[in-house]
Amino acid sequence: MEFESWPTPFEDGSLWLVDLSWGTKEWALEKSNGVKYLIKGDAKHESHELVARVFHEESQTIYELLFESVNGFRCLDEYGLTEVWSNNRLHGK
């Protein structure tokens, strides 16, 4: 895992994840018994695979991050991420 600096208007201060969504124009599920479900995706996913909204506490602003294509993503909602970052910095990763 590698981490790099990414300059943003919200890089200093407290940031809270408001919502996170991923999807496509259409989602399909086909069961072994032949039943098939087609569900239309949210309009914001017509051009973006991943959408994240975050709240920057100091400026009291909500930012929307839009990613057109994503190879992989993970929402980390647990404690310990700062320890991963610290460990990588100590070992020059």
Biopython code that builds the backbone (N, CA, C, O; Angstrom):
import numpy as np
from Bio.PDB.StructureBuilder import StructureBuilder

atoms = [
    (1, "MET", "N", (0.840, -1.159, 0.000)),
    (1, "MET", "CA", (0.000, 0.000, 0.000)),
    (1, "MET", "C", (0.892, 1.231, 0.000)),
    (1, "MET", "O", (1.849, 1.310, 0.771)),
    (2, "GLU", "N", (0.584, 2.177, -0.851)),
    (2, "GLU", "CA", (1.349, 3.419, -0.907)),
    (2, "GLU", "C", (0.423, 4.608, -0.694)),
    (2, "GLU", "O", (-0.725, 4.609, -1.139)),
    (3, "PHE", "N", (0.937, 5.606, -0.013)),
    (3, "PHE", "CA", (0.184, 6.831, 0.224)),
    (3, "PHE", "C", (1.014, 8.000, -0.263)),
    (3, "PHE", "O", (2.225, 8.048, -0.042)),
    (4, "GLU", "N", (0.369, 8.936, -0.919)),
    (4, "GLU", "CA", (1.039, 10.141, -1.376)),
    (4, "GLU", "C", (0.189, 11.346, -1.022)),
    (4, "GLU", "O", (-1.004, 11.227, -0.742)),
    (5, "SER", "N", (0.816, 12.489, -1.042)),
    (5, "SER", "CA", (0.117, 13.737, -0.783)),
    (5, "SER", "C", (-0.829, 14.056, -1.939)),
    (5, "SER", "O", (-0.467, 13.900, -3.105)),
    (6, "TRP", "N", (-2.008, 14.491, -1.619)),
    (6, "TRP", "CA", (-2.998, 14.875, -2.625)),
    (6, "TRP", "C", (-3.570, 16.220, -2.192)),
    (6, "TRP", "O", (-4.485, 16.260, -1.371)),
    (7, "PRO", "N", (-3.047, 17.324, -2.730)),
    (7, "PRO", "CA", (-3.511, 18.648, -2.308)),
    (7, "PRO", "C", (-5.005, 18.843, -2.593)),
    (7, "PRO", "O", (-5.458, 18.659, -3.723)),
    (8, "THR", "N", (-5.751, 19.210, -1.573)),
    (8, "THR", "CA", (-7.188, 19.460, -1.704)),
    (8, "THR", "C", (-7.554, 20.662, -0.836)),
    (8, "THR", "O", (-6.781, 21.037, 0.045)),
    (9, "PRO", "N", (-8.706, 21.266, -1.064)),
    (9, "PRO", "CA", (-9.140, 22.374, -0.206)),
    (9, "PRO", "C", (-9.521, 21.904, 1.194)),
    (9, "PRO", "O", (-9.761, 22.727, 2.077)),
    (10, "PHE", "N", (-9.578, 20.590, 1.405)),
    (10, "PHE", "CA", (-9.990, 20.069, 2.705)),
    (10, "PHE", "C", (-8.905, 19.216, 3.356)),
    (10, "PHE", "O", (-9.206, 18.414, 4.239)),
    (11, "GLU", "N", (-7.648, 19.373, 2.936)),
    (11, "GLU", "CA", (-6.587, 18.508, 3.457)),
    (11, "GLU", "C", (-6.227, 18.812, 4.906)),
    (11, "GLU", "O", (-5.690, 17.942, 5.592)),
    (12, "ASP", "N", (-6.504, 20.016, 5.392)),
    (12, "ASP", "CA", (-6.253, 20.348, 6.790)),
    (12, "ASP", "C", (-7.580, 20.399, 7.527)),
    (12, "ASP", "O", (-8.553, 20.964, 7.029)),
    (13, "GLY", "N", (-7.617, 19.812, 8.706)),
    (13, "GLY", "CA", (-8.831, 19.842, 9.507)),
    (13, "GLY", "C", (-9.501, 18.491, 9.583)),
    (13, "GLY", "O", (-8.913, 17.467, 9.233)),
    (14, "SER", "N", (-10.735, 18.498, 10.043)),
    (14, "SER", "CA", (-11.506, 17.261, 10.227)),
    (14, "SER", "C", (-12.399, 17.020, 9.026)),
    (14, "SER", "O", (-13.112, 17.917, 8.575)),
    (15, "LEU", "N", (-12.355, 15.808, 8.518)),
    (15, "LEU", "CA", (-13.135, 15.430, 7.346)),
    (15, "LEU", "C", (-14.005, 14.235, 7.704)),
    (15, "LEU", "O", (-13.524, 13.269, 8.297)),
    (16, "TRP", "N", (-15.274, 14.296, 7.347)),
    (16, "TRP", "CA", (-16.226, 13.237, 7.665)),
    (16, "TRP", "C", (-16.843, 12.715, 6.379)),
    (16, "TRP", "O", (-17.258, 13.490, 5.518)),
    (17, "LEU", "N", (-16.900, 11.405, 6.258)),
    (17, "LEU", "CA", (-17.528, 10.780, 5.098)),
    (17, "LEU", "C", (-19.040, 10.863, 5.258)),
    (17, "LEU", "O", (-19.597, 10.310, 6.207)),
    (18, "VAL", "N", (-19.701, 11.547, 4.341)),
    (18, "VAL", "CA", (-21.156, 11.705, 4.383)),
    (18, "VAL", "C", (-21.820, 10.518, 3.703)),
    (18, "VAL", "O", (-22.698, 9.877, 4.280)),
    (19, "ASP", "N", (-21.403, 10.229, 2.482)),
    (19, "ASP", "CA", (-21.903, 9.035, 1.799)),
    (19, "ASP", "C", (-20.927, 8.609, 0.719)),
    (19, "ASP", "O", (-20.095, 9.387, 0.252)),
    (20, "LEU", "N", (-21.055, 7.358, 0.342)),
    (20, "LEU", "CA", (-20.183, 6.759, -0.652)),
    (20, "LEU", "C", (-21.035, 5.834, -1.496)),
    (20, "LEU", "O", (-21.759, 4.993, -0.963)),
    (21, "SER", "N", (-20.954, 5.983, -2.807)),
    (21, "SER", "CA", (-21.752, 5.104, -3.664)),
    (21, "SER", "C", (-20.962, 4.734, -4.905)),
    (21, "SER", "O", (-20.155, 5.514, -5.412)),
    (22, "TRP", "N", (-21.210, 3.557, -5.366)),
    (22, "TRP", "CA", (-20.603, 3.090, -6.599)),
    (22, "TRP", "C", (-21.670, 2.352, -7.369)),
    (22, "TRP", "O", (-22.627, 1.837, -6.790)),
    (23, "GLY", "N", (-21.508, 2.302, -8.646)),
    (23, "GLY", "CA", (-22.530, 1.630, -9.428)),
    (23, "GLY", "C", (-22.321, 1.826, -10.915)),
    (23, "GLY", "O", (-21.304, 2.353, -11.366)),
    (24, "THR", "N", (-23.301, 1.391, -11.644)),
    (24, "THR", "CA", (-23.260, 1.473, -13.096)),
    (24, "THR", "C", (-24.598, 1.987, -13.592)),
    (24, "THR", "O", (-25.493, 2.285, -12.801)),
    (25, "LYS", "N", (-24.729, 2.087, -14.901)),
    (25, "LYS", "CA", (-26.003, 2.521, -15.472)),
    (25, "LYS", "C", (-27.104, 1.519, -15.170)),
    (25, "LYS", "O", (-28.266, 1.883, -14.986)),
    (26, "GLU", "N", (-26.717, 0.258, -15.123)),
    (26, "GLU", "CA", (-27.709, -0.794, -14.880)),
    (26, "GLU", "C", (-27.051, -1.927, -14.114)),
    (26, "GLU", "O", (-25.909, -2.294, -14.392)),
    (27, "TRP", "N", (-27.761, -2.472, -13.166)),
    (27, "TRP", "CA", (-27.274, -3.585, -12.360)),
    (27, "TRP", "C", (-28.164, -4.783, -12.643)),
    (27, "TRP", "O", (-29.388, -4.653, -12.675)),
    (28, "ALA", "N", (-27.565, -5.947, -12.849)),
    (28, "ALA", "CA", (-28.346, -7.137, -13.192)),
    (28, "ALA", "C", (-28.007, -8.283, -12.251)),
    (28, "ALA", "O", (-26.862, -8.454, -11.833)),
    (29, "LEU", "N", (-29.026, -9.058, -11.932)),
    (29, "LEU", "CA", (-28.864, -10.266, -11.133)),
    (29, "LEU", "C", (-29.656, -11.370, -11.812)),
    (29, "LEU", "O", (-30.861, -11.237, -12.022)),
    (30, "GLU", "N", (-28.981, -12.458, -12.154)),
    (30, "GLU", "CA", (-29.668, -13.597, -12.754)),
    (30, "GLU", "C", (-29.466, -14.802, -11.853)),
    (30, "GLU", "O", (-28.337, -15.233, -11.619)),
    (31, "LYS", "N", (-30.571, -15.345, -11.346)),
    (31, "LYS", "CA", (-30.539, -16.470, -10.415)),
    (31, "LYS", "C", (-30.482, -17.784, -11.186)),
    (31, "LYS", "O", (-30.786, -17.825, -12.378)),
    (32, "SER", "N", (-30.095, -18.845, -10.508)),
    (32, "SER", "CA", (-29.971, -20.158, -11.155)),
    (32, "SER", "C", (-31.319, -20.690, -11.634)),
    (32, "SER", "O", (-31.364, -21.530, -12.532)),
    (33, "ASN", "N", (-32.418, -20.213, -11.048)),
    (33, "ASN", "CA", (-33.752, -20.668, -11.467)),
    (33, "ASN", "C", (-34.288, -19.873, -12.661)),
    (33, "ASN", "O", (-35.443, -20.041, -13.054)),
    (34, "GLY", "N", (-33.435, -18.996, -13.241)),
    (34, "GLY", "CA", (-33.840, -18.237, -14.422)),
    (34, "GLY", "C", (-34.437, -16.876, -14.128)),
    (34, "GLY", "O", (-34.637, -16.082, -15.047)),
    (35, "VAL", "N", (-34.726, -16.589, -12.871)),
    (35, "VAL", "CA", (-35.272, -15.277, -12.511)),
    (35, "VAL", "C", (-34.168, -14.234, -12.695)),
    (35, "VAL", "O", (-33.034, -14.428, -12.259)),
    (36, "LYS", "N", (-34.520, -13.135, -13.344)),
    (36, "LYS", "CA", (-33.541, -12.086, -13.620)),
    (36, "LYS", "C", (-34.079, -10.739, -13.150)),
    (36, "LYS", "O", (-35.244, -10.408, -13.370)),
    (37, "TYR", "N", (-33.226, -9.984, -12.513)),
    (37, "TYR", "CA", (-33.573, -8.648, -12.048)),
    (37, "TYR", "C", (-32.679, -7.635, -12.758)),
    (37, "TYR", "O", (-31.463, -7.821, -12.821)),
    (38, "LEU", "N", (-33.261, -6.578, -13.285)),
    (38, "LEU", "CA", (-32.522, -5.464, -13.875)),
    (38, "LEU", "C", (-32.897, -4.208, -13.103)),
    (38, "LEU", "O", (-34.070, -3.840, -13.033)),
    (39, "ILE", "N", (-31.921, -3.568, -12.539)),
    (39, "ILE", "CA", (-32.178, -2.385, -11.727)),
    (39, "ILE", "C", (-31.406, -1.219, -12.321)),
    (39, "ILE", "O", (-30.191, -1.295, -12.504)),
    (40, "LYS", "N", (-32.117, -0.147, -12.618)),
    (40, "LYS", "CA", (-31.489, 1.054, -13.181)),
    (40, "LYS", "C", (-30.644, 1.723, -12.102)),
    (40, "LYS", "O", (-31.085, 1.895, -10.966)),
    (41, "GLY", "N", (-29.427, 2.094, -12.476)),
    (41, "GLY", "CA", (-28.531, 2.756, -11.537)),
    (41, "GLY", "C", (-28.887, 4.220, -11.350)),
    (41, "GLY", "O", (-29.687, 4.778, -12.101)),
    (42, "ASP", "N", (-28.296, 4.827, -10.359)),
    (42, "ASP", "CA", (-28.494, 6.244, -10.084)),
    (42, "ASP", "C", (-27.902, 7.070, -11.225)),
    (42, "ASP", "O", (-26.867, 6.706, -11.784)),
    (43, "ALA", "N", (-28.545, 8.166, -11.568)),
    (43, "ALA", "CA", (-28.118, 9.009, -12.697)),
    (43, "ALA", "C", (-26.684, 9.507, -12.547)),
    (43, "ALA", "O", (-25.980, 9.663, -13.545)),
    (44, "LYS", "N", (-26.237, 9.761, -11.307)),
    (44, "LYS", "CA", (-24.877, 10.271, -11.133)),
    (44, "LYS", "C", (-23.815, 9.245, -11.522)),
    (44, "LYS", "O", (-22.649, 9.596, -11.705)),
    (45, "HIS", "N", (-24.217, 7.972, -11.650)),
    (45, "HIS", "CA", (-23.260, 6.937, -12.028)),
    (45, "HIS", "C", (-23.216, 6.689, -13.532)),
    (45, "HIS", "O", (-22.538, 5.767, -13.985)),
    (46, "GLU", "N", (-23.924, 7.491, -14.305)),
    (46, "GLU", "CA", (-23.837, 7.355, -15.760)),
    (46, "GLU", "C", (-22.441, 7.716, -16.251)),
    (46, "GLU", "O", (-21.979, 7.164, -17.250)),
    (47, "SER", "N", (-21.765, 8.627, -15.570)),
    (47, "SER", "CA", (-20.418, 9.045, -15.965)),
    (47, "SER", "C", (-19.358, 8.744, -14.911)),
    (47, "SER", "O", (-18.165, 8.898, -15.170)),
    (48, "HIS", "N", (-19.783, 8.318, -13.727)),
    (48, "HIS", "CA", (-18.838, 8.125, -12.624)),
    (48, "HIS", "C", (-19.096, 6.794, -11.918)),
    (48, "HIS", "O", (-20.219, 6.505, -11.505)),
    (49, "GLU", "N", (-18.039, 5.988, -11.788)),
    (49, "GLU", "CA", (-18.179, 4.706, -11.100)),
    (49, "GLU", "C", (-18.246, 4.873, -9.585)),
    (49, "GLU", "O", (-18.940, 4.120, -8.901)),
    (50, "LEU", "N", (-17.523, 5.861, -9.064)),
    (50, "LEU", "CA", (-17.439, 6.048, -7.618)),
    (50, "LEU", "C", (-17.721, 7.506, -7.278)),
    (50, "LEU", "O", (-17.147, 8.416, -7.876)),
    (51, "VAL", "N", (-18.610, 7.717, -6.311)),
    (51, "VAL", "CA", (-18.961, 9.066, -5.861)),
    (51, "VAL", "C", (-18.852, 9.090, -4.338)),
    (51, "VAL", "O", (-19.459, 8.273, -3.646)),
    (52, "ALA", "N", (-18.077, 10.033, -3.835)),
    (52, "ALA", "CA", (-17.947, 10.190, -2.384)),
    (52, "ALA", "C", (-18.269, 11.637, -2.032)),
    (52, "ALA", "O", (-17.834, 12.567, -2.712)),
    (53, "ARG", "N", (-19.039, 11.812, -0.957)),
    (53, "ARG", "CA", (-19.305, 13.161, -0.438)),
    (53, "ARG", "C", (-18.705, 13.229, 0.957)),
    (53, "ARG", "O", (-18.903, 12.339, 1.785)),
    (54, "VAL", "N", (-17.965, 14.307, 1.198)),
    (54, "VAL", "CA", (-17.311, 14.481, 2.490)),
    (54, "VAL", "C", (-17.647, 15.864, 3.051)),
    (54, "VAL", "O", (-17.872, 16.819, 2.308)),
    (55, "PHE", "N", (-17.672, 15.942, 4.378)),
    (55, "PHE", "CA", (-17.944, 17.203, 5.071)),
    (55, "PHE", "C", (-16.660, 17.671, 5.739)),
    (55, "PHE", "O", (-16.084, 16.962, 6.564)),
    (56, "HIS", "N", (-16.213, 18.877, 5.375)),
    (56, "HIS", "CA", (-15.040, 19.487, 5.990)),
    (56, "HIS", "C", (-15.539, 20.379, 7.116)),
    (56, "HIS", "O", (-16.175, 21.408, 6.883)),
    (57, "GLU", "N", (-15.238, 19.964, 8.339)),
    (57, "GLU", "CA", (-15.818, 20.623, 9.505)),
    (57, "GLU", "C", (-15.400, 22.090, 9.637)),
    (57, "GLU", "O", (-16.234, 22.946, 9.934)),
    (58, "GLU", "N", (-14.131, 22.379, 9.420)),
    (58, "GLU", "CA", (-13.641, 23.741, 9.623)),
    (58, "GLU", "C", (-14.280, 24.751, 8.673)),
    (58, "GLU", "O", (-14.587, 25.870, 9.086)),
    (59, "SER", "N", (-14.483, 24.385, 7.431)),
    (59, "SER", "CA", (-15.107, 25.313, 6.474)),
    (59, "SER", "C", (-16.617, 25.100, 6.371)),
    (59, "SER", "O", (-17.312, 25.851, 5.688)),
    (60, "GLN", "N", (-17.115, 24.072, 7.055)),
    (60, "GLN", "CA", (-18.534, 23.699, 7.018)),
    (60, "GLN", "C", (-19.009, 23.543, 5.575)),
    (60, "GLN", "O", (-20.063, 24.049, 5.190)),
    (61, "THR", "N", (-18.198, 22.826, 4.784)),
    (61, "THR", "CA", (-18.460, 22.640, 3.361)),
    (61, "THR", "C", (-18.539, 21.161, 3.026)),
    (61, "THR", "O", (-17.777, 20.353, 3.557)),
    (62, "ILE", "N", (-19.466, 20.811, 2.140)),
    (62, "ILE", "CA", (-19.541, 19.448, 1.620)),
    (62, "ILE", "C", (-18.882, 19.437, 0.250)),
    (62, "ILE", "O", (-19.203, 20.251, -0.616)),
    (63, "TYR", "N", (-17.958, 18.505, 0.067)),
    (63, "TYR", "CA", (-17.278, 18.321, -1.217)),
    (63, "TYR", "C", (-17.722, 16.996, -1.818)),
    (63, "TYR", "O", (-17.915, 16.010, -1.107)),
    (64, "GLU", "N", (-17.880, 16.986, -3.124)),
    (64, "GLU", "CA", (-18.238, 15.757, -3.830)),
    (64, "GLU", "C", (-17.048, 15.344, -4.692)),
    (64, "GLU", "O", (-16.570, 16.118, -5.521)),
    (65, "LEU", "N", (-16.583, 14.126, -4.487)),
    (65, "LEU", "CA", (-15.459, 13.586, -5.248)),
    (65, "LEU", "C", (-16.014, 12.600, -6.258)),
    (65, "LEU", "O", (-16.701, 11.647, -5.890)),
    (66, "LEU", "N", (-15.719, 12.828, -7.534)),
    (66, "LEU", "CA", (-16.260, 12.001, -8.615)),
    (66, "LEU", "C", (-15.121, 11.304, -9.343)),
    (66, "LEU", "O", (-14.158, 11.945, -9.764)),
    (67, "PHE", "N", (-15.236, 9.988, -9.489)),
    (67, "PHE", "CA", (-14.207, 9.206, -10.161)),
    (67, "PHE", "C", (-14.841, 8.485, -11.339)),
    (67, "PHE", "O", (-15.751, 7.674, -11.167)),
    (68, "GLU", "N", (-14.348, 8.789, -12.549)),
    (68, "GLU", "CA", (-14.928, 8.210, -13.765)),
    (68, "GLU", "C", (-14.736, 6.705, -13.836)),
    (68, "GLU", "O", (-15.671, 5.968, -14.147)),
    (69, "SER", "N", (-13.537, 6.254, -13.550)),
    (69, "SER", "CA", (-13.291, 4.809, -13.580)),
    (69, "SER", "C", (-12.397, 4.439, -12.409)),
    (69, "SER", "O", (-11.502, 5.195, -12.030)),
    (70, "VAL", "N", (-12.646, 3.281, -11.851)),
    (70, "VAL", "CA", (-11.935, 2.830, -10.664)),
    (70, "VAL", "C", (-11.551, 1.371, -10.864)),
    (70, "VAL", "O", (-12.380, 0.550, -11.257)),
    (71, "ASN", "N", (-10.287, 1.052, -10.592)),
    (71, "ASN", "CA", (-9.848, -0.342, -10.681)),
    (71, "ASN", "C", (-10.184, -1.109, -9.413)),
    (71, "ASN", "O", (-10.467, -2.306, -9.460)),
    (72, "GLY", "N", (-10.152, -0.432, -8.302)),
    (72, "GLY", "CA", (-10.491, -1.052, -7.027)),
    (72, "GLY", "C", (-10.646, 0.046, -5.989)),
    (72, "GLY", "O", (-10.008, 1.093, -6.096)),
    (73, "PHE", "N", (-11.471, -0.177, -5.004)),
    (73, "PHE", "CA", (-11.656, 0.816, -3.964)),
    (73, "PHE", "C", (-12.109, 0.125, -2.692)),
    (73, "PHE", "O", (-12.653, -0.980, -2.718)),
    (74, "ARG", "N", (-11.872, 0.798, -1.587)),
    (74, "ARG", "CA", (-12.248, 0.249, -0.291)),
    (74, "ARG", "C", (-12.644, 1.406, 0.607)),
    (74, "ARG", "O", (-11.959, 2.427, 0.659)),
    (75, "CYS", "N", (-13.726, 1.246, 1.296)),
    (75, "CYS", "CA", (-14.149, 2.235, 2.284)),
    (75, "CYS", "C", (-13.668, 1.734, 3.639)),
    (75, "CYS", "O", (-14.127, 0.698, 4.119)),
    (76, "LEU", "N", (-12.753, 2.458, 4.251)),
    (76, "LEU", "CA", (-12.205, 2.061, 5.540)),
    (76, "LEU", "C", (-12.964, 2.827, 6.615)),
    (76, "LEU", "O", (-12.762, 4.030, 6.781)),
    (77, "ASP", "N", (-13.814, 2.153, 7.329)),
    (77, "ASP", "CA", (-14.601, 2.827, 8.357)),
    (77, "ASP", "C", (-14.222, 2.314, 9.742)),
    (77, "ASP", "O", (-15.043, 2.323, 10.658)),
    (78, "GLU", "N", (-12.994, 1.874, 9.890)),
    (78, "GLU", "CA", (-12.549, 1.343, 11.164)),
    (78, "GLU", "C", (-11.367, 2.143, 11.677)),
    (78, "GLU", "O", (-10.740, 2.895, 10.930)),
    (79, "TYR", "N", (-11.072, 1.978, 12.945)),
    (79, "TYR", "CA", (-9.914, 2.654, 13.530)),
    (79, "TYR", "C", (-8.649, 1.947, 13.070)),
    (79, "TYR", "O", (-8.695, 0.779, 12.685)),
    (80, "GLY", "N", (-7.532, 2.638, 13.107)),
    (80, "GLY", "CA", (-6.262, 2.012, 12.790)),
    (80, "GLY", "C", (-5.595, 2.519, 11.530)),
    (80, "GLY", "O", (-4.437, 2.182, 11.285)),
    (81, "LEU", "N", (-6.277, 3.317, 10.718)),
    (81, "LEU", "CA", (-5.672, 3.786, 9.480)),
    (81, "LEU", "C", (-4.440, 4.645, 9.757)),
    (81, "LEU", "O", (-3.456, 4.574, 9.021)),
    (82, "THR", "N", (-4.489, 5.451, 10.809)),
    (82, "THR", "CA", (-3.326, 6.291, 11.115)),
    (82, "THR", "C", (-2.111, 5.440, 11.474)),
    (82, "THR", "O", (-0.977, 5.836, 11.204)),
    (83, "GLU", "N", (-2.338, 4.279, 12.077)),
    (83, "GLU", "CA", (-1.227, 3.381, 12.390)),
    (83, "GLU", "C", (-0.623, 2.799, 11.113)),
    (83, "GLU", "O", (0.592, 2.626, 11.030)),
    (84, "VAL", "N", (-1.460, 2.497, 10.117)),
    (84, "VAL", "CA", (-0.959, 2.006, 8.828)),
    (84, "VAL", "C", (-0.107, 3.091, 8.182)),
    (84, "VAL", "O", (0.989, 2.808, 7.698)),
    (85, "TRP", "N", (-0.594, 4.322, 8.168)),
    (85, "TRP", "CA", (0.160, 5.436, 7.589)),
    (85, "TRP", "C", (1.496, 5.616, 8.310)),
    (85, "TRP", "O", (2.540, 5.748, 7.671)),
    (86, "SER", "N", (1.457, 5.620, 9.652)),
    (86, "SER", "CA", (2.676, 5.819, 10.434)),
    (86, "SER", "C", (3.687, 4.723, 10.144)),
    (86, "SER", "O", (4.875, 5.003, 9.986)),
    (87, "ASN", "N", (3.236, 3.490, 10.072)),
    (87, "ASN", "CA", (4.113, 2.355, 9.799)),
    (87, "ASN", "C", (4.762, 2.499, 8.424)),
    (87, "ASN", "O", (5.954, 2.231, 8.274)),
    (88, "ASN", "N", (3.995, 2.916, 7.425)),
    (88, "ASN", "CA", (4.545, 3.109, 6.081)),
    (88, "ASN", "C", (5.585, 4.227, 6.067)),
    (88, "ASN", "O", (6.611, 4.114, 5.396)),
    (89, "ARG", "N", (5.326, 5.291, 6.795)),
    (89, "ARG", "CA", (6.282, 6.407, 6.833)),
    (89, "ARG", "C", (7.583, 5.988, 7.516)),
    (89, "ARG", "O", (8.668, 6.374, 7.079)),
    (90, "LEU", "N", (7.475, 5.193, 8.594)),
    (90, "LEU", "CA", (8.663, 4.739, 9.317)),
    (90, "LEU", "C", (9.539, 3.836, 8.461)),
    (90, "LEU", "O", (10.764, 3.851, 8.584)),
    (91, "HIS", "N", (8.910, 3.056, 7.600)),
    (91, "HIS", "CA", (9.643, 2.097, 6.777)),
    (91, "HIS", "C", (9.903, 2.616, 5.365)),
    (91, "HIS", "O", (10.319, 1.854, 4.493)),
    (92, "GLY", "N", (9.661, 3.902, 5.136)),
    (92, "GLY", "CA", (9.959, 4.518, 3.851)),
    (92, "GLY", "C", (9.118, 4.026, 2.700)),
    (92, "GLY", "O", (9.574, 4.031, 1.556)),
    (93, "LYS", "N", (7.902, 3.602, 2.972)),
    (93, "LYS", "CA", (7.026, 3.096, 1.904)),
    (93, "LYS", "C", (6.110, 4.178, 1.424)),
    (93, "LYS", "O", (5.298, 3.948, 0.528)),
]
sb = StructureBuilder()
sb.init_structure("model")
sb.init_model(0)
sb.init_chain("A")
sb.init_seg("    ")
for serial, (resi, resn, name, xyz) in enumerate(atoms, 1):
    if name == "N":
        sb.init_residue(resn, " ", resi, " ")
    sb.init_atom(name, np.array(xyz, "f"), 0.0, 1.0, " ", f" {name:<3s}", serial, name[0])
structure = sb.get_structure()
